[in-house]
Amino acid sequence: RALTGFFVVNSGYGGESTAALAADRMYKIVQEQPEFMSDDDAKLSNSMGDAILELQQEVYEHWRVTNKMDGSHSTCVLVRGGLAVCANAGDGMAVISRSGGEVCALTLPAPRLEQLVQPSVTAFELEDEDEFILIGCPSLWAKLDVIQVTKLVRATLHKYKDPKYALKHLMSLAQRSGAPGNLSAVLIILNAQRAFDQDAHDLPALIARLKVSRNGSQSSKSATDGRSETSSMSSGFSSGSKTKKQGLLGRLTRQPSRPNKSGSSASNAPKR
């Protein structure tokens, strides 16, 4: 089986406890779903949706026990076997930079985690030349548009070959643009040669996670400050067979990319 990568960015609303719970529990709940290891795209997508609803029930129990009734925006991306399955609750977003800089949104807007009735889950077929996926909390997108953000990250990767620096540069711009609250983002390199615009020799780290608080301090780990909005990040992997394709999540994707049902490669719209 292909290796599975799981990445999530959570942003607290009215407090920090629900976002922290989501960061701790989401991937564990996903792994416990009966069809988590299924090769069927629809079943894997259903597992993500079921996991979000199960997490929602844990949030309600957490409220009952702690009397802390805050909320969370949560954006999750699971990558396996040429497929990205994306689940969104709230105003966070995941986008992909494709070959040549084409930009596609991977997630759809949805109510926050504690408000969901029907999970928003999309499945997106990856291609070998896809460059990177960026997941960002709501504050990141508050003052910057999707095209602007993705092209900035792409240009910074091409120039500096450093995912962590690309996120720092992006968050600095977001703060100067008036982004509210804390900022969290995860940058996942799918094809290092394309993302860095160079041969894949002595490449830097291929996952970057960064949180920037409102006072400007930076951390690659979850942090909280007790204010109205907090952010956290988490990621996980499930072991399996690996390919030799260059790039961090080259190990997570099949070669060649699968055609969609019409027989052509997936292009610019997620499957619903």
C-alpha positions as CSV (number, residue, x, y, z in Angstrom):
1,R,0.0,0.0,0.0
2,A,1.1,3.6,-0.6
3,L,2.2,5.6,2.4
4,T,-0.4,7.9,3.8
5,G,0.3,11.5,4.8
6,F,-2.2,13.4,6.9
7,F,-2.0,17.2,7.7
8,V,-4.3,19.5,9.5
9,V,-4.4,23.2,10.5
10,N,-6.8,24.2,13.3
11,S,-7.8,27.7,14.3
12,G,-9.6,28.3,17.5
13,Y,-12.7,30.5,17.7
14,G,-13.6,32.1,21.0
15,G,-10.9,30.1,22.8
16,E,-8.3,27.4,22.4
17,S,-9.6,24.2,23.8
18,T,-11.5,22.8,20.8
19,A,-8.7,23.6,18.3
20,A,-6.3,21.8,20.7
21,L,-8.7,18.8,20.9
22,A,-8.9,18.7,17.1
23,A,-5.2,18.8,16.7
24,D,-4.8,15.9,19.1
25,R,-7.6,13.7,18.0
26,M,-8.4,14.1,14.3
27,Y,-5.8,11.8,12.8
28,K,-6.3,9.2,15.4
29,I,-10.1,9.1,14.7
30,V,-9.4,9.0,10.9
31,Q,-7.2,5.9,11.4
32,E,-9.9,4.2,13.4
33,Q,-12.4,4.4,10.6
34,P,-13.2,0.9,9.2
35,E,-12.5,1.9,5.6
36,F,-9.5,4.1,6.3
37,M,-7.2,1.7,4.4
38,S,-9.6,1.2,1.5
39,D,-8.3,1.6,-2.1
40,D,-11.7,3.0,-3.0
41,D,-11.7,6.8,-3.3
42,A,-15.3,7.2,-2.3
43,K,-14.8,5.0,0.8
44,L,-11.7,6.9,1.8
45,S,-13.6,10.2,1.4
46,N,-16.5,8.8,3.5
47,S,-14.0,7.9,6.2
48,M,-12.8,11.5,6.4
49,G,-16.4,12.8,6.7
50,D,-17.3,10.2,9.3
51,A,-14.2,11.1,11.3
52,I,-15.1,14.8,11.4
53,L,-18.6,14.0,12.7
54,E,-17.1,11.7,15.3
55,L,-14.7,14.4,16.4
56,Q,-17.7,16.8,16.6
57,Q,-19.3,14.5,19.1
58,E,-16.1,14.5,21.1
59,V,-16.2,18.3,21.0
60,Y,-19.7,18.4,22.5
61,E,-18.6,16.0,25.2
62,H,-15.6,18.2,25.9
63,W,-17.9,21.2,26.3
64,R,-20.0,19.3,28.7
65,V,-17.1,18.2,30.9
66,T,-15.1,21.4,30.8
67,N,-17.8,24.0,30.2
68,K,-15.5,25.6,27.6
69,M,-17.7,26.2,24.6
70,D,-15.3,27.5,22.1
71,G,-15.0,26.4,18.4
72,S,-12.5,25.5,15.7
73,H,-11.9,26.0,12.0
74,S,-10.2,22.8,10.9
75,T,-8.7,22.0,7.4
76,C,-7.4,18.5,6.8
77,V,-5.6,17.0,3.9
78,L,-4.9,13.3,3.4
79,V,-2.5,12.2,0.6
80,R,-2.3,8.6,-0.6
81,G,-1.8,6.9,-3.9
82,G,-2.2,9.8,-6.3
83,L,-5.2,11.1,-4.4
84,A,-5.6,14.1,-2.0
85,V,-8.8,13.9,0.2
86,C,-9.6,17.2,1.8
87,A,-12.0,17.9,4.6
88,N,-12.9,21.4,5.7
89,A,-14.8,22.8,8.6
90,G,-14.8,26.6,8.7
91,D,-12.9,29.3,6.8
92,G,-9.5,27.6,6.5
93,M,-8.4,26.6,3.0
94,A,-6.1,24.2,1.2
95,V,-4.8,25.0,-2.3
96,I,-2.5,23.2,-4.8
97,S,0.1,24.6,-7.2
98,R,0.1,22.5,-10.3
99,S,2.6,22.4,-13.2
100,G,3.3,25.8,-14.6
101,G,1.8,27.6,-11.6
102,E,-1.8,26.7,-12.2
103,V,-3.6,27.3,-8.9
104,C,-6.6,25.2,-7.7
105,A,-8.6,25.3,-4.4
106,L,-8.8,21.9,-2.8
107,T,-11.5,22.7,-0.2
108,L,-14.9,24.3,-0.1
109,P,-16.2,26.7,2.5
110,A,-18.1,25.1,5.4
111,P,-19.4,25.9,8.9
112,R,-17.0,25.5,11.8
113,L,-16.3,22.1,13.3
114,E,-18.9,22.6,16.1
115,Q,-21.5,23.8,13.7
116,L,-21.3,21.2,10.9
117,V,-24.3,19.3,9.8
118,Q,-22.8,17.7,6.7
119,P,-19.0,17.5,6.3
120,S,-17.4,19.2,3.3
121,V,-15.1,16.6,1.8
122,T,-13.5,16.7,-1.7
123,A,-11.2,14.3,-3.5
124,F,-8.6,15.5,-5.9
125,E,-6.5,13.4,-8.3
126,L,-2.9,14.3,-8.2
127,E,-0.5,14.4,-11.2
128,D,3.2,13.8,-11.2
129,E,4.0,17.4,-12.0
130,D,2.0,18.9,-9.1
131,E,4.3,21.1,-7.1
132,F,2.9,21.7,-3.6
133,I,-0.1,21.9,-1.3
134,L,-0.6,24.8,1.1
135,I,-3.0,24.6,4.0
136,G,-3.7,27.9,5.9
137,C,-5.9,29.0,8.7
138,P,-8.7,31.6,8.1
139,S,-6.5,34.6,9.1
140,L,-4.0,33.8,6.4
141,W,-6.7,34.3,3.7
142,A,-8.4,37.3,5.3
143,K,-6.4,39.9,3.4
144,L,-4.7,37.9,0.7
145,D,-6.4,36.1,-2.2
146,V,-5.6,32.5,-3.3
147,I,-3.7,33.4,-6.5
148,Q,-1.6,36.0,-4.7
149,V,-0.7,33.6,-1.8
150,T,0.2,30.7,-4.0
151,K,2.2,32.6,-6.5
152,L,4.2,34.2,-3.7
153,V,5.0,30.9,-2.2
154,R,6.0,29.5,-5.6
155,A,8.3,32.4,-6.4
156,T,9.9,32.2,-3.0
157,L,10.5,28.4,-3.3
158,H,12.1,28.9,-6.7
159,K,14.4,31.6,-5.4
160,Y,15.4,30.3,-2.0
161,K,14.7,26.5,-2.2
162,D,13.4,26.6,1.4
163,P,9.8,25.8,2.4
164,K,10.2,27.2,5.9
165,Y,11.4,30.5,4.6
166,A,8.6,30.5,2.1
167,L,6.1,30.3,4.9
168,K,7.9,33.0,6.9
169,H,7.8,35.3,3.9
170,L,4.1,34.6,3.3
171,M,3.1,35.2,6.9
172,S,5.2,38.4,7.1
173,L,3.2,39.7,4.1
174,A,-0.1,38.6,5.7
175,Q,0.7,40.4,8.9
176,R,1.7,43.6,7.0
177,S,-1.6,43.3,5.1
178,G,-3.5,43.4,8.4
179,A,-4.3,39.7,8.9
180,P,-6.1,39.3,12.2
181,G,-5.1,36.9,15.0
182,N,-2.5,34.1,14.9
183,L,-1.4,32.6,11.7
184,S,-0.8,28.9,11.0
185,A,0.1,27.1,7.8
186,V,1.5,23.8,6.5
187,L,3.4,23.6,3.2
188,I,3.7,20.1,1.6
189,I,6.1,19.6,-1.3
190,L,4.7,17.1,-3.8
191,N,7.4,17.3,-6.4
192,A,10.7,18.8,-5.3
193,Q,12.2,19.3,-8.7
194,R,9.1,21.3,-9.8
195,A,8.6,23.2,-6.6
196,F,12.2,24.3,-6.3
197,D,12.8,24.5,-10.0
198,Q,16.0,22.5,-9.9
199,D,17.4,19.0,-10.0
200,A,16.6,17.0,-6.9
201,H,20.0,16.9,-5.3
202,D,20.7,17.9,-1.7
203,L,17.2,19.2,-1.3
204,P,16.0,20.9,1.9
205,A,13.3,19.6,4.2
206,L,10.0,18.9,2.3
207,I,7.4,19.7,4.9
208,A,7.2,23.1,6.6
209,R,4.9,23.9,9.5
210,L,4.8,27.4,11.0
211,K,2.7,29.3,13.5
212,V,3.1,33.1,14.0
213,S,1.4,34.7,16.9
214,R,0.0,38.2,16.9
215,N,3.0,39.5,18.7
216,G,5.3,38.2,15.9
217,S,6.8,35.2,17.7
218,Q,7.2,32.1,15.6
219,S,6.9,28.4,16.4
220,S,6.8,25.2,14.4
221,K,4.7,23.6,17.2
222,S,1.2,24.2,18.4
223,A,1.0,27.3,20.7
224,T,-1.8,29.1,22.5
225,D,-2.1,32.6,24.0
226,G,-5.5,32.5,25.6
227,R,-6.9,35.2,23.3
228,S,-10.0,35.0,21.1
229,E,-8.2,33.1,18.2
230,T,-5.5,30.5,18.5
231,S,-4.0,28.1,15.9
232,S,-2.5,24.7,16.0
233,M,-1.1,22.2,13.5
234,S,-0.6,18.4,13.4
235,S,0.4,15.8,10.9
236,G,0.8,12.0,10.8
237,F,1.9,9.2,8.5
238,S,0.8,5.6,8.1
239,S,3.5,3.3,6.9
240,G,3.4,1.3,3.7
241,S,5.3,0.8,0.5
242,K,7.3,3.6,-1.0
243,T,8.2,4.7,-4.5
244,K,11.5,6.3,-5.6
245,K,9.9,9.5,-7.0
246,Q,11.8,12.6,-5.8
247,G,10.1,14.8,-3.3
248,L,8.6,14.3,0.1
249,L,5.2,13.2,-1.0
250,G,6.5,11.5,-4.0
251,R,6.5,8.6,-1.6
252,L,2.8,9.1,-1.1
253,T,1.8,9.1,-4.8
254,R,1.6,6.5,-7.5
255,Q,3.3,6.8,-10.9
256,P,2.0,7.6,-13.3
257,S,-0.9,9.7,-12.2
258,R,-4.3,8.0,-12.6
259,P,-6.7,9.2,-15.3
260,N,-10.1,10.4,-14.1
261,K,-13.3,8.7,-15.2
262,S,-13.4,10.5,-18.5
263,G,-10.0,9.1,-19.3
264,S,-8.1,12.5,-19.1
265,S,-5.9,13.7,-16.3
266,A,-7.6,15.5,-13.4
267,S,-7.5,19.3,-14.0
268,N,-8.7,22.2,-12.0
269,A,-11.8,21.1,-10.0
270,P,-12.2,18.8,-7.0
271,K,-14.6,15.9,-7.2
272,R,-17.7,16.3,-5.0
